[in-house]
Amino acid sequence: MNLLMVIFGLIAIFAAIGTVQAFKERNILSIIFNLAAFVVIGAFVVLTIVFQGYPPTLH
């Protein structure tokens, strides 16, 4: 789970970067998809780290 959170965290960061670039290019479809990916995957990463801890503990 540790590596998965790192990979998903990188995806969320790249989605945020893509959103900024899409705003510069004024590409509406790209803004929508990048923002959606950032929100969904970023929320998943944050909530997983909050509830599981980092590194995750096995109960």
VMD Tcl script that builds the backbone (N, CA, C; Angstrom):
set m [mol new atoms 177]
animate dup $m
set s [atomselect $m all]
$s set {name element resname resid chain x y z} {
  {N N MET 1 A 0.819 -1.197 0.000}
  {CA C MET 1 A 0.000 0.000 0.000}
  {C C MET 1 A 0.860 1.258 0.000}
  {N N ASN 2 A 2.076 1.160 0.541}
  {CA C ASN 2 A 2.943 2.337 0.566}
  {C C ASN 2 A 3.252 2.819 -0.846}
  {N N LEU 3 A 3.662 1.889 -1.699}
  {CA C LEU 3 A 4.034 2.251 -3.065}
  {C C LEU 3 A 2.823 2.750 -3.847}
  {N N LEU 4 A 1.673 2.165 -3.594}
  {CA C LEU 4 A 0.454 2.585 -4.289}
  {C C LEU 4 A 0.094 4.032 -3.950}
  {N N MET 5 A 0.260 4.415 -2.691}
  {CA C MET 5 A -0.031 5.800 -2.297}
  {C C MET 5 A 0.969 6.769 -2.940}
  {N N VAL 6 A 2.208 6.354 -3.071}
  {CA C VAL 6 A 3.203 7.204 -3.724}
  {C C VAL 6 A 2.852 7.387 -5.199}
  {N N ILE 7 A 2.480 6.300 -5.855}
  {CA C ILE 7 A 2.129 6.370 -7.277}
  {C C ILE 7 A 0.880 7.233 -7.473}
  {N N PHE 8 A -0.153 7.002 -6.659}
  {CA C PHE 8 A -1.374 7.806 -6.772}
  {C C PHE 8 A -1.109 9.269 -6.424}
  {N N GLY 9 A -0.217 9.506 -5.472}
  {CA C GLY 9 A 0.156 10.880 -5.136}
  {C C GLY 9 A 0.818 11.576 -6.314}
  {N N LEU 10 A 1.696 10.865 -7.017}
  {CA C LEU 10 A 2.333 11.439 -8.211}
  {C C LEU 10 A 1.306 11.721 -9.303}
  {N N ILE 11 A 0.354 10.825 -9.466}
  {CA C ILE 11 A -0.697 11.050 -10.462}
  {C C ILE 11 A -1.489 12.306 -10.118}
  {N N ALA 12 A -1.803 12.490 -8.833}
  {CA C ALA 12 A -2.544 13.687 -8.411}
  {C C ALA 12 A -1.726 14.947 -8.660}
  {N N ILE 13 A -0.428 14.887 -8.397}
  {CA C ILE 13 A 0.439 16.048 -8.649}
  {C C ILE 13 A 0.495 16.368 -10.135}
  {N N PHE 14 A 0.637 15.335 -10.964}
  {CA C PHE 14 A 0.669 15.561 -12.412}
  {C C PHE 14 A -0.666 16.080 -12.925}
  {N N ALA 15 A -1.771 15.647 -12.334}
  {CA C ALA 15 A -3.084 16.165 -12.725}
  {C C ALA 15 A -3.202 17.644 -12.363}
  {N N ALA 16 A -2.645 18.037 -11.216}
  {CA C ALA 16 A -2.662 19.457 -10.834}
  {C C ALA 16 A -1.822 20.282 -11.807}
  {N N ILE 17 A -0.667 19.768 -12.179}
  {CA C ILE 17 A 0.187 20.464 -13.154}
  {C C ILE 17 A -0.524 20.559 -14.498}
  {N N GLY 18 A -1.183 19.471 -14.897}
  {CA C GLY 18 A -1.931 19.475 -16.154}
  {C C GLY 18 A -3.082 20.460 -16.140}
  {N N THR 19 A -3.701 20.630 -14.987}
  {CA C THR 19 A -4.791 21.603 -14.871}
  {C C THR 19 A -4.273 23.019 -15.087}
  {N N VAL 20 A -3.137 23.330 -14.501}
  {CA C VAL 20 A -2.548 24.666 -14.677}
  {C C VAL 20 A -2.194 24.900 -16.142}
  {N N GLN 21 A -1.594 23.896 -16.785}
  {CA C GLN 21 A -1.242 24.044 -18.200}
  {C C GLN 21 A -2.488 24.174 -19.068}
  {N N ALA 22 A -3.550 23.453 -18.707}
  {CA C ALA 22 A -4.800 23.542 -19.471}
  {C C ALA 22 A -5.414 24.931 -19.351}
  {N N PHE 23 A -5.306 25.546 -18.162}
  {CA C PHE 23 A -5.796 26.916 -18.020}
  {C C PHE 23 A -4.998 27.868 -18.901}
  {N N LYS 24 A -3.694 27.655 -19.006}
  {CA C LYS 24 A -2.862 28.517 -19.861}
  {C C LYS 24 A -3.249 28.375 -21.326}
  {N N GLU 25 A -3.587 27.133 -21.734}
  {CA C GLU 25 A -3.952 26.888 -23.127}
  {C C GLU 25 A -5.441 27.102 -23.394}
  {N N ARG 26 A -6.221 27.334 -22.339}
  {CA C ARG 26 A -7.673 27.535 -22.417}
  {C C ARG 26 A -8.370 26.352 -23.083}
  {N N ASN 27 A -7.997 25.160 -22.635}
  {CA C ASN 27 A -8.581 23.931 -23.142}
  {C C ASN 27 A -9.588 23.421 -22.103}
  {N N ILE 28 A -10.864 23.622 -22.383}
  {CA C ILE 28 A -11.923 23.348 -21.411}
  {C C ILE 28 A -12.015 21.862 -21.064}
  {N N LEU 29 A -11.963 20.978 -22.054}
  {CA C LEU 29 A -12.085 19.547 -21.805}
  {C C LEU 29 A -10.919 19.039 -20.956}
  {N N SER 30 A -9.742 19.533 -21.235}
  {CA C SER 30 A -8.568 19.153 -20.453}
  {C C SER 30 A -8.662 19.657 -19.012}
  {N N ILE 31 A -9.205 20.844 -18.846}
  {CA C ILE 31 A -9.393 21.376 -17.490}
  {C C ILE 31 A -10.339 20.474 -16.704}
  {N N ILE 32 A -11.428 20.072 -17.327}
  {CA C ILE 32 A -12.424 19.244 -16.645}
  {C C ILE 32 A -11.826 17.904 -16.226}
  {N N PHE 33 A -11.166 17.211 -17.156}
  {CA C PHE 33 A -10.641 15.891 -16.841}
  {C C PHE 33 A -9.472 15.945 -15.866}
  {N N ASN 34 A -8.593 16.923 -16.027}
  {CA C ASN 34 A -7.473 17.045 -15.088}
  {C C ASN 34 A -7.959 17.402 -13.693}
  {N N LEU 35 A -8.913 18.294 -13.605}
  {CA C LEU 35 A -9.441 18.690 -12.297}
  {C C LEU 35 A -10.175 17.527 -11.630}
  {N N ALA 36 A -10.940 16.775 -12.421}
  {CA C ALA 36 A -11.638 15.607 -11.873}
  {C C ALA 36 A -10.645 14.557 -11.376}
  {N N ALA 37 A -9.594 14.301 -12.146}
  {CA C ALA 37 A -8.578 13.330 -11.728}
  {C C ALA 37 A -7.872 13.802 -10.468}
  {N N PHE 38 A -7.562 15.081 -10.409}
  {CA C PHE 38 A -6.886 15.624 -9.226}
  {C C PHE 38 A -7.754 15.492 -7.980}
  {N N VAL 39 A -9.027 15.834 -8.100}
  {CA C VAL 39 A -9.919 15.793 -6.937}
  {C C VAL 39 A -10.140 14.362 -6.470}
  {N N VAL 40 A -10.451 13.462 -7.383}
  {CA C VAL 40 A -10.782 12.093 -6.996}
  {C C VAL 40 A -9.558 11.358 -6.466}
  {N N ILE 41 A -8.476 11.369 -7.204}
  {CA C ILE 41 A -7.287 10.621 -6.787}
  {C C ILE 41 A -6.615 11.297 -5.600}
  {N N GLY 42 A -6.592 12.623 -5.588}
  {CA C GLY 42 A -6.007 13.335 -4.454}
  {C C GLY 42 A -6.774 13.081 -3.171}
  {N N ALA 43 A -8.101 13.075 -3.247}
  {CA C ALA 43 A -8.906 12.785 -2.063}
  {C C ALA 43 A -8.680 11.359 -1.592}
  {N N PHE 44 A -8.559 10.428 -2.534}
  {CA C PHE 44 A -8.288 9.034 -2.180}
  {C C PHE 44 A -6.960 8.906 -1.443}
  {N N VAL 45 A -5.941 9.581 -1.941}
  {CA C VAL 45 A -4.621 9.517 -1.296}
  {C C VAL 45 A -4.671 10.124 0.101}
  {N N VAL 46 A -5.252 11.300 0.219}
  {CA C VAL 46 A -5.290 11.979 1.514}
  {C C VAL 46 A -6.092 11.170 2.531}
  {N N LEU 47 A -7.262 10.691 2.137}
  {CA C LEU 47 A -8.088 9.944 3.070}
  {C C LEU 47 A -7.458 8.603 3.439}
  {N N THR 48 A -6.785 7.959 2.506}
  {CA C THR 48 A -6.105 6.707 2.825}
  {C C THR 48 A -4.984 6.942 3.818}
  {N N ILE 49 A -4.215 7.992 3.629}
  {CA C ILE 49 A -3.126 8.297 4.555}
  {C C ILE 49 A -3.682 8.697 5.919}
  {N N VAL 50 A -4.783 9.432 5.954}
  {CA C VAL 50 A -5.365 9.851 7.232}
  {C C VAL 50 A -5.888 8.649 8.013}
  {N N PHE 51 A -6.617 7.765 7.350}
  {CA C PHE 51 A -7.250 6.667 8.060}
  {C C PHE 51 A -6.328 5.468 8.261}
  {N N GLN 52 A -5.375 5.235 7.356}
  {CA C GLN 52 A -4.452 4.104 7.490}
  {C C GLN 52 A -3.149 4.494 8.152}
  {N N GLY 53 A -2.792 5.761 8.069}
  {CA C GLY 53 A -1.497 6.199 8.559}
  {C C GLY 53 A -0.437 5.963 7.491}
  {N N TYR 54 A 0.696 6.590 7.671}
  {CA C TYR 54 A 1.788 6.342 6.735}
  {C C TYR 54 A 3.034 6.058 7.525}
  {N N PRO 55 A 3.633 4.929 7.460}
  {CA C PRO 55 A 3.213 3.759 6.665}
  {C C PRO 55 A 1.980 3.118 7.275}
  {N N PRO 56 A 1.166 2.450 6.426}
  {CA C PRO 56 A -0.090 1.885 6.916}
  {C C PRO 56 A 0.160 0.784 7.951}
  {N N THR 57 A -0.721 0.713 8.916}
  {CA C THR 57 A -0.614 -0.323 9.933}
  {C C THR 57 A -1.631 -1.407 9.658}
  {N N LEU 58 A -1.273 -2.620 9.977}
  {CA C LEU 58 A -2.194 -3.741 9.800}
  {C C LEU 58 A -2.895 -3.998 11.125}
  {N N HIS 59 A -4.200 -4.085 11.099}
  {CA C HIS 59 A -4.969 -4.309 12.324}
  {C C HIS 59 A -5.447 -5.732 12.370}
}
mol reanalyze $m
mol bondsrecalc $m
mol representation Tube
mol addrep $m
